[in-house]
């Protein structure tokens, strides 16, 4: 799948999403958890604006982030990570 095809697929996936979203909305519309969204914002990896003590993320910026990291391995392994007793 080419980069342009991936972009089109992400745009279709997020077609119903608002053009600007809160971190909670981003977590609902993407595979990213809310805390991970905040972590990415604080590290500067996901562009966001601070508005009335909340972060606002543009859908275009979310698509750009997801596209840039589409081929990355999963951050967390499957399961809870706890050892079985």
ABEGO torsion letter per residue (X at the ends): XBAAAAAAAAAAAAAABBABBBAAAAAAABABBAAAAAAAAAAGABBBBBBGGBBBBBAAAAAAAAAAAAABBBABBBEAGBBBX
